[in-house]
Amino acid sequence: MADSTISEQDFAAEATAFLEANAKPKQKEEAGWGKGSDKVALFAEKTREEEQAEVAEAKAWRQQFFDAGFGWITGPKAYGGRELSSSYERLWQSLEAKYDTPGGSTFGIGLGMVAPTILAHATDHAKDLYLRKLYRGDMVACQLFSEPVAGSDLAGLQTKAELDGDEWIVTGQKVWTSGAQYSDIGEIICRTDPSLPKHKGLTGFIVDMHAPGVEVRPLRQMTGGASFNEVFFNEVRVPDDHRLGDVNQGWTVALTTLMNERASIGGGGGGVSTMGASRLADLLKAMGKQDDAVLRQKLADIYINTQVARFTGLRAMEKIKAGQLPGPEMSIGKLALTNNMSRTSRFVEQVLGARILADTGEWGTYAWAEFILGVPGMRVAGGTDEVMKNIVGERVLGLPKEPQPEPRPAGA
Ligand SMILES: Cc1cc2nc3c(=O)[nH]c(=O)nc-3n(C[C@H](O)[C@H](O)[C@H](O)COP(=O)(O)OP(=O)(O)OC[C@H]3O[C@@H](n4cnc5c(N)ncnc54)[C@H](O)[C@@H]3O)c2cc1C
């Protein structure tokens, strides 16, 4: 493996040689109406068997490219990284994209959100235990934040952790936990001091998802698949050296994860994107509606807004590249993405009409139902549209704070 002074040219040659030896170049998919796959789903709609096979394949590929020096290009050498700048990471991604390799969605939450939090807040012992394994694909991590009564108001969460010697005992329920069914560890935020104001009595931990007392129950979504879960914790023991940050400082830990979450969703990661305008234009023509002035205008609107979102995303990425923290731009990015998905949904509904209600077998028509049914989930995941608007209003535009409802009088 080369050192951190390698030129981009030499790095690209090294990466290409590895890819040539270990993966097949992508076959150019036939483009145009009726050609290739018509799948446009936003969420994974797989059976458990298909999912397990995909996870195993993704892990094997990650292990292979980590061992060759491409698994954590920007990371510290102590954990198997190469300490190169993010331009090398982008170079690797652009080269890998030319080859047919297993997708990385299995690791989206673990590497996009949990691992950066571990790096920022975990004990040295926990960093040694987990960082290398996460980036090598030996382990998968999930995010255990939301609860039945704490989503947007995350600081209202109730799962408790109580200190017992040098261990914490965790009891409570989390919900909407994506990927918990195949995760080995989770980042959990618990209430450790109920007497403190709600943002102040929280602490973050790394919890072993295979520990006694952890129960994962799948939740089926309206699109058919079951990509997230309820997770129950019944007196689960967590060693104190698995704490993230200081006791009762969990809100700072949660914010680190949430900023990275918005960056990975709004920045175009996370396996989601709006459909290309050319695909929508093909749909319009195939349905014989290319002369409909209103639909043409809507298509132009989608194209313009997608381009604006792309440039906003690039601007935010440049900020990160310059060493600044992802900030409110990520909320704008997330909002722009879901607004464009909603525009696309409404356009497709108008173009296809009844064709999205029943599967006639016609290529590229009923397939859109999975996209349309997935959009509401995207508008909620990672912070709802309304919450993103509040953040943009208050922190970007400097508008007055959202009025808080009066606390309910005692006994009401
Ligand atoms: C696909 C998907 C994957 C997810 N994966 C995970 C995961 O892996 N881990 C995890 O911890 N969580 C996950 N979540 C949960 C997600 O973070 C929450 O659903 C989200 O934070 C919203 O919380 P809630 O569902 O409790 O809705 P609520 O917070 O109850 O909101 C209900 C409605 O009220 C509105 N609202 C709430 N507060 C305000 C306000 N102040 N101003 C204006 N409107 C408001 C909301 O916009 C929404 O329309 C996932 C969710 C989805 C859809």
The ligand as an ORCA input file, in Angstrom:
! r2SCAN-3c Opt
* xyz 0 1
  C     -37.569      5.446      5.878
  C     -37.249      5.845      7.265
  C     -36.095      5.391      7.862
  C     -35.791      5.755      9.188
  N     -34.659      5.248      9.753
  C     -34.386      5.577     11.046
  C     -33.244      4.993     11.698
  O     -32.482      4.210     11.115
  N     -33.019      5.312     12.989
  C     -33.828      6.177     13.677
  O     -33.546      6.448     14.842
  N     -34.935      6.718     13.101
  C     -35.227      6.432     11.801
  N     -36.347      6.974     11.194
  C     -37.238      7.801     11.989
  C     -37.218      9.274     11.634
  O     -36.031      9.889     12.097
  C     -38.456      9.909     12.248
  O     -39.584      9.305     11.616
  C     -38.513     11.394     12.062
  O     -37.541     12.013     12.858
  C     -39.902     11.978     12.417
  O     -40.329     11.565     13.657
  P     -41.776     10.896     13.875
  O     -41.949      9.828     12.867
  O     -41.896     10.559     15.322
  O     -42.813     12.054     13.509
  P     -43.259     13.270     14.437
  O     -42.052     13.933     14.981
  O     -44.274     12.787     15.411
  O     -43.929     14.230     13.382
  C     -45.291     14.078     12.961
  C     -45.626     15.255     12.062
  O     -45.533     16.482     12.819
  C     -44.669     17.415     12.172
  N     -43.905     18.183     13.169
  C     -43.262     17.675     14.255
  N     -42.640     18.692     14.923
  C     -42.878     19.846     14.223
  C     -42.516     21.217     14.406
  N     -41.760     21.610     15.435
  N     -42.951     22.126     13.483
  C     -43.721     21.735     12.431
  N     -44.124     20.444     12.211
  C     -43.705     19.510     13.097
  C     -43.722     16.544     11.346
  O     -43.165     17.273     10.271
  C     -44.668     15.424     10.879
  O     -45.375     15.824      9.751
  C     -36.668      6.609      9.895
  C     -37.835      7.084      9.279
  C     -38.146      6.704      7.990
  C     -39.387      7.225      7.351
*
